[in-house]
């Protein structure tokens, strides 16, 4: 039974990692394009 929980935990970990990468990308874009562009990008839900 415990093995059934592991894929879900792994997927959750991957989602958190992807979000961290997304936030890092936003920081990079903010440095490059300015905060207004990033705010518009994130508010549009892209």
Backbone as XML, in Angstrom:
<?xml version="1.0"?>
<chain id="A" units="angstrom">
  <residue number="1" name="UNK">
    <atom name="N" x="0.804" y="-1.222" z="0.000"/>
    <atom name="CA" x="0.000" y="0.000" z="0.000"/>
    <atom name="C" x="0.845" y="1.285" z="0.000"/>
  </residue>
  <residue number="2" name="UNK">
    <atom name="N" x="1.887" y="1.380" z="0.844"/>
    <atom name="CA" x="2.670" y="2.628" z="0.857"/>
    <atom name="C" x="3.239" y="2.991" z="-0.510"/>
  </residue>
  <residue number="3" name="UNK">
    <atom name="N" x="3.511" y="1.977" z="-1.338"/>
    <atom name="CA" x="4.069" y="2.255" z="-2.658"/>
    <atom name="C" x="3.116" y="3.083" z="-3.515"/>
  </residue>
  <residue number="4" name="UNK">
    <atom name="N" x="1.814" y="2.987" z="-3.258"/>
    <atom name="CA" x="0.851" y="3.748" z="-4.057"/>
    <atom name="C" x="0.988" y="5.250" z="-3.813"/>
  </residue>
  <residue number="5" name="UNK">
    <atom name="N" x="1.430" y="5.631" z="-2.632"/>
    <atom name="CA" x="1.571" y="7.052" z="-2.318"/>
    <atom name="C" x="2.792" y="7.665" z="-2.996"/>
  </residue>
  <residue number="6" name="UNK">
    <atom name="N" x="3.780" y="6.845" z="-3.294"/>
    <atom name="CA" x="5.041" y="7.387" z="-3.781"/>
    <atom name="C" x="4.911" y="8.120" z="-5.118"/>
  </residue>
  <residue number="7" name="UNK">
    <atom name="N" x="4.205" y="7.584" z="-6.126"/>
    <atom name="CA" x="4.072" y="8.337" z="-7.382"/>
    <atom name="C" x="3.444" y="9.714" z="-7.176"/>
  </residue>
  <residue number="8" name="UNK">
    <atom name="N" x="2.449" y="9.808" z="-6.304"/>
    <atom name="CA" x="1.826" y="11.097" z="-6.024"/>
    <atom name="C" x="2.817" y="12.063" z="-5.396"/>
  </residue>
  <residue number="9" name="UNK">
    <atom name="N" x="3.605" y="11.577" z="-4.450"/>
    <atom name="CA" x="4.602" y="12.428" z="-3.810"/>
    <atom name="C" x="5.637" y="12.879" z="-4.824"/>
  </residue>
  <residue number="10" name="UNK">
    <atom name="N" x="6.038" y="11.961" z="-5.702"/>
    <atom name="CA" x="7.033" y="12.288" z="-6.717"/>
    <atom name="C" x="6.488" y="13.360" z="-7.650"/>
  </residue>
  <residue number="11" name="UNK">
    <atom name="N" x="5.221" y="13.225" z="-8.037"/>
    <atom name="CA" x="4.615" y="14.212" z="-8.921"/>
    <atom name="C" x="4.543" y="15.565" z="-8.225"/>
  </residue>
  <residue number="12" name="UNK">
    <atom name="N" x="4.195" y="15.562" z="-6.949"/>
    <atom name="CA" x="4.121" y="16.811" z="-6.194"/>
    <atom name="C" x="5.490" y="17.477" z="-6.128"/>
  </residue>
  <residue number="13" name="UNK">
    <atom name="N" x="6.526" y="16.671" z="-5.913"/>
    <atom name="CA" x="7.883" y="17.204" z="-5.870"/>
    <atom name="C" x="8.255" y="17.816" z="-7.212"/>
  </residue>
  <residue number="14" name="UNK">
    <atom name="N" x="7.886" y="17.146" z="-8.296"/>
    <atom name="CA" x="8.196" y="17.669" z="-9.625"/>
    <atom name="C" x="7.453" y="18.971" z="-9.883"/>
  </residue>
  <residue number="15" name="UNK">
    <atom name="N" x="6.197" y="19.062" z="-9.422"/>
    <atom name="CA" x="5.440" y="20.301" z="-9.601"/>
    <atom name="C" x="6.099" y="21.439" z="-8.841"/>
  </residue>
  <residue number="16" name="UNK">
    <atom name="N" x="6.549" y="21.169" z="-7.613"/>
    <atom name="CA" x="7.228" y="22.209" z="-6.837"/>
    <atom name="C" x="8.512" y="22.626" z="-7.526"/>
  </residue>
  <residue number="17" name="UNK">
    <atom name="N" x="9.240" y="21.658" z="-8.095"/>
    <atom name="CA" x="10.484" y="21.977" z="-8.786"/>
    <atom name="C" x="10.202" y="22.833" z="-10.014"/>
  </residue>
  <residue number="18" name="UNK">
    <atom name="N" x="9.144" y="22.500" z="-10.754"/>
    <atom name="CA" x="8.802" y="23.271" z="-11.949"/>
    <atom name="C" x="8.405" y="24.687" z="-11.571"/>
  </residue>
  <residue number="19" name="UNK">
    <atom name="N" x="7.672" y="24.830" z="-10.453"/>
    <atom name="CA" x="7.287" y="26.171" z="-10.013"/>
    <atom name="C" x="8.522" y="26.981" z="-9.643"/>
  </residue>
  <residue number="20" name="UNK">
    <atom name="N" x="9.480" y="26.344" z="-8.983"/>
    <atom name="CA" x="10.713" y="27.028" z="-8.609"/>
    <atom name="C" x="11.447" y="27.489" z="-9.868"/>
  </residue>
  <residue number="21" name="UNK">
    <atom name="N" x="11.502" y="26.624" z="-10.882"/>
    <atom name="CA" x="12.151" y="26.989" z="-12.143"/>
    <atom name="C" x="11.407" y="28.138" z="-12.804"/>
  </residue>
  <residue number="22" name="UNK">
    <atom name="N" x="10.062" y="28.123" z="-12.740"/>
    <atom name="CA" x="9.262" y="29.198" z="-13.316"/>
    <atom name="C" x="9.544" y="30.513" z="-12.614"/>
  </residue>
  <residue number="23" name="UNK">
    <atom name="N" x="9.612" y="30.487" z="-11.280"/>
    <atom name="CA" x="9.895" y="31.703" z="-10.523"/>
    <atom name="C" x="11.288" y="32.222" z="-10.855"/>
  </residue>
  <residue number="24" name="UNK">
    <atom name="N" x="12.246" y="31.305" z="-11.027"/>
    <atom name="CA" x="13.597" y="31.730" z="-11.399"/>
    <atom name="C" x="13.587" y="32.375" z="-12.778"/>
  </residue>
  <residue number="25" name="UNK">
    <atom name="N" x="12.812" y="31.803" z="-13.700"/>
    <atom name="CA" x="12.698" y="32.381" z="-15.038"/>
    <atom name="C" x="12.080" y="33.773" z="-14.955"/>
  </residue>
  <residue number="26" name="UNK">
    <atom name="N" x="11.080" y="33.946" z="-14.084"/>
    <atom name="CA" x="10.470" y="35.269" z="-13.912"/>
    <atom name="C" x="11.503" y="36.266" z="-13.418"/>
  </residue>
  <residue number="27" name="UNK">
    <atom name="N" x="12.340" y="35.847" z="-12.490"/>
    <atom name="CA" x="13.377" y="36.747" z="-11.986"/>
    <atom name="C" x="14.323" y="37.135" z="-13.113"/>
  </residue>
  <residue number="28" name="UNK">
    <atom name="N" x="14.676" y="36.176" z="-13.958"/>
    <atom name="CA" x="15.563" y="36.463" z="-15.082"/>
    <atom name="C" x="14.907" y="37.442" z="-16.040"/>
  </residue>
  <residue number="29" name="UNK">
    <atom name="N" x="13.625" y="37.232" z="-16.346"/>
    <atom name="CA" x="12.906" y="38.146" z="-17.227"/>
    <atom name="C" x="12.788" y="39.526" z="-16.600"/>
  </residue>
  <residue number="30" name="UNK">
    <atom name="N" x="12.591" y="39.572" z="-15.293"/>
    <atom name="CA" x="12.459" y="40.851" z="-14.613"/>
    <atom name="C" x="13.745" y="41.651" z="-14.768"/>
  </residue>
  <residue number="31" name="UNK">
    <atom name="N" x="14.881" y="40.967" z="-14.622"/>
    <atom name="CA" x="16.162" y="41.639" z="-14.802"/>
    <atom name="C" x="16.307" y="42.148" z="-16.228"/>
  </residue>
  <residue number="32" name="UNK">
    <atom name="N" x="15.791" y="41.367" z="-17.188"/>
    <atom name="CA" x="16.025" y="41.676" z="-18.592"/>
    <atom name="C" x="15.008" y="42.672" z="-19.142"/>
  </residue>
  <residue number="33" name="UNK">
    <atom name="N" x="13.740" y="42.506" z="-18.787"/>
    <atom name="CA" x="12.677" y="43.289" z="-19.422"/>
    <atom name="C" x="12.027" y="44.317" z="-18.504"/>
  </residue>
  <residue number="34" name="UNK">
    <atom name="N" x="12.234" y="44.173" z="-17.191"/>
    <atom name="CA" x="11.601" y="45.104" z="-16.267"/>
    <atom name="C" x="10.380" y="44.507" z="-15.607"/>
  </residue>
  <residue number="35" name="UNK">
    <atom name="N" x="10.058" y="45.022" z="-14.427"/>
    <atom name="CA" x="9.006" y="44.429" z="-13.596"/>
    <atom name="C" x="7.640" y="44.509" z="-14.251"/>
  </residue>
  <residue number="36" name="UNK">
    <atom name="N" x="7.320" y="45.588" z="-14.920"/>
    <atom name="CA" x="5.983" y="45.757" z="-15.496"/>
    <atom name="C" x="5.672" y="44.617" z="-16.460"/>
  </residue>
  <residue number="37" name="UNK">
    <atom name="N" x="6.648" y="44.251" z="-17.293"/>
    <atom name="CA" x="6.431" y="43.186" z="-18.271"/>
    <atom name="C" x="6.136" y="41.863" z="-17.567"/>
  </residue>
  <residue number="38" name="UNK">
    <atom name="N" x="6.886" y="41.567" z="-16.512"/>
    <atom name="CA" x="6.702" y="40.305" z="-15.797"/>
    <atom name="C" x="5.357" y="40.284" z="-15.095"/>
  </residue>
  <residue number="39" name="UNK">
    <atom name="N" x="4.972" y="41.415" z="-14.489"/>
    <atom name="CA" x="3.691" y="41.471" z="-13.796"/>
    <atom name="C" x="2.550" y="41.211" z="-14.777"/>
  </residue>
  <residue number="40" name="UNK">
    <atom name="N" x="2.617" y="41.811" z="-15.938"/>
    <atom name="CA" x="1.588" y="41.597" z="-16.956"/>
    <atom name="C" x="1.573" y="40.133" z="-17.390"/>
  </residue>
  <residue number="41" name="UNK">
    <atom name="N" x="2.742" y="39.556" z="-17.574"/>
    <atom name="CA" x="2.872" y="38.163" z="-17.997"/>
    <atom name="C" x="2.225" y="37.233" z="-16.975"/>
  </residue>
  <residue number="42" name="UNK">
    <atom name="N" x="2.498" y="37.442" z="-15.682"/>
    <atom name="CA" x="1.981" y="36.540" z="-14.662"/>
    <atom name="C" x="0.493" y="36.777" z="-14.430"/>
  </residue>
  <residue number="43" name="UNK">
    <atom name="N" x="0.026" y="37.999" z="-14.525"/>
    <atom name="CA" x="-1.395" y="38.271" z="-14.324"/>
    <atom name="C" x="-2.237" y="37.646" z="-15.433"/>
  </residue>
  <residue number="44" name="UNK">
    <atom name="N" x="-1.665" y="37.511" z="-16.623"/>
    <atom name="CA" x="-2.382" y="36.884" z="-17.725"/>
    <atom name="C" x="-2.421" y="35.367" z="-17.582"/>
  </residue>
  <residue number="45" name="UNK">
    <atom name="N" x="-1.744" y="34.848" z="-16.582"/>
    <atom name="CA" x="-1.807" y="33.421" z="-16.295"/>
    <atom name="C" x="-1.029" y="32.571" z="-17.273"/>
  </residue>
  <residue number="46" name="UNK">
    <atom name="N" x="-0.060" y="33.157" z="-17.939"/>
    <atom name="CA" x="0.737" y="32.395" z="-18.899"/>
    <atom name="C" x="1.674" y="31.444" z="-18.156"/>
  </residue>
</chain>
